[in-house]
Amino acid sequence: MGREDSINQDLLYKDQFVGVIPRSIKYLWNVMGSKNEKFYVKVSFLEIYNEQIRDLLNSNSGSLQVRWNAKQGFFVEDLLVVDCTKPEDVVEVLLEGHKNRKIGSHELNKDSSRSHSILTTYIITEV
């Protein structure tokens, strides 16, 4: 995501301290803008903490389950997926999810996340 102090609404427009996620968001929108197809973008954000999956966009969801079926493959049941029409929408999702992550201190880092998070971007193309 980049340096902690660079995570804010201007995330897409900074150059020096932005991380891979903001750069990827910006790149995706540039590529989609250069194509003739119509694109729809959806995003989800989850956290894995103590072997439990939590939806970072829906704090009331509790612990979620990983499921599998032949049509979808592996998926997280009841995970909130948000429609995004511009890159700033993805940044809003990123900021909201980041705010909801579990944190706990330890010797080396007073604000360690103590979890893993996964931001998934779904890109649907209409030709």
C-alpha positions in Angstrom: 0.0 0.0 0.0 2.9 2.3 0.5 4.0 4.3 3.5 1.4 4.6 6.2 1.4 8.4 6.2 0.8 8.5 2.5 -2.5 6.6 2.7 -5.2 9.2 2.1 -7.7 10.3 -0.5 -4.9 11.7 -2.7 -3.3 8.3 -2.9 -3.5 8.0 -6.7 -1.8 11.3 -7.3 1.3 11.1 -5.2 4.4 9.7 -6.8 7.1 9.2 -4.2 5.7 7.0 -1.4 2.7 5.2 -3.0 2.8 1.4 -3.0 1.9 -1.3 -5.5 -1.9 -1.2 -4.9 -2.4 2.5 -5.8 0.0 2.1 -8.7 -1.9 -0.9 -9.9 -5.3 0.9 -9.6 -4.0 3.8 -11.6 -2.5 1.4 -14.3 -5.7 -0.6 -14.6 -7.8 2.6 -15.2 -5.3 3.8 -17.8 -5.4 0.5 -19.7 -9.2 0.3 -19.5 -9.4 3.9 -20.8 -7.3 3.0 -23.9 -9.6 0.1 -24.9 -12.9 0.1 -26.9 -14.6 -2.3 -24.6 -16.9 -1.3 -21.7 -15.5 -2.3 -18.3 -17.2 -2.8 -14.9 -15.0 -2.9 -11.8 -16.0 -4.5 -8.5 -13.8 -4.7 -5.4 -13.8 -6.7 -2.1 -11.4 -6.4 0.8 -10.9 -9.1 3.5 -8.7 -9.8 6.4 -7.3 -13.1 7.7 -6.6 -12.9 11.4 -6.2 -15.8 13.8 -7.3 -18.2 11.0 -10.6 -16.4 10.6 -11.8 -14.4 7.6 -13.4 -11.0 8.2 -15.0 -8.6 5.7 -13.2 -5.3 6.1 -16.1 -3.5 4.4 -18.8 -5.0 6.5 -17.8 -5.1 10.2 -21.2 -6.7 11.1 -20.5 -9.8 9.0 -18.5 -11.8 11.7 -16.3 -14.7 10.7 -16.8 -15.7 7.0 -16.4 -19.1 5.4 -14.4 -20.2 2.3 -16.6 -22.3 0.0 -16.1 -24.1 -3.3 -18.4 -25.0 -6.1 -17.8 -26.0 -9.8 -19.1 -22.7 -11.2 -17.2 -20.2 -9.0 -14.3 -22.3 -7.7 -13.1 -21.0 -4.3 -14.9 -18.0 -2.9 -15.7 -16.3 0.5 -19.3 -16.7 1.3 -21.2 -13.4 2.0 -18.2 -11.2 1.3 -19.3 -7.7 0.3 -18.4 -6.7 -3.3 -18.6 -3.0 -4.1 -19.1 -1.5 -7.6 -16.4 1.1 -8.5 -16.9 3.5 -11.4 -13.6 5.4 -11.0 -10.2 4.8 -9.4 -11.1 7.1 -6.5 -13.9 4.6 -5.6 -11.3 1.8 -5.2 -9.2 4.1 -3.0 -12.3 4.7 -0.8 -12.6 1.0 -0.4 -8.9 0.6 0.4 -9.1 3.4 3.0 -12.3 2.0 4.6 -10.8 -1.5 4.8 -7.5 -0.3 6.1 -9.3 1.6 8.9 -11.1 -1.6 9.9 -8.0 -3.9 10.2 -7.0 -5.5 13.5 -3.9 -3.9 15.0 -1.8 -4.7 18.0 1.6 -3.6 19.2 4.8 -5.6 19.6 8.5 -4.7 20.2 9.3 -3.6 16.6 6.1 -1.9 15.5 3.5 -0.1 17.8 0.8 -0.3 15.1 1.4 -3.8 13.5 -1.6 -5.0 11.6 -1.2 -8.6 13.0 -3.2 -9.9 10.0 -3.1 -10.4 6.2 -5.4 -8.6 4.0 -6.6 -9.3 0.4 -8.0 -6.6 -1.9 -9.6 -8.4 -4.8 -10.5 -6.5 -8.0 -13.0 -8.0 -10.4 -12.9 -6.6 -13.9 -15.8 -7.5 -16.2 -15.6 -6.7 -19.9 -18.5 -6.0 -22.2 -17.5 -6.1 -25.9 
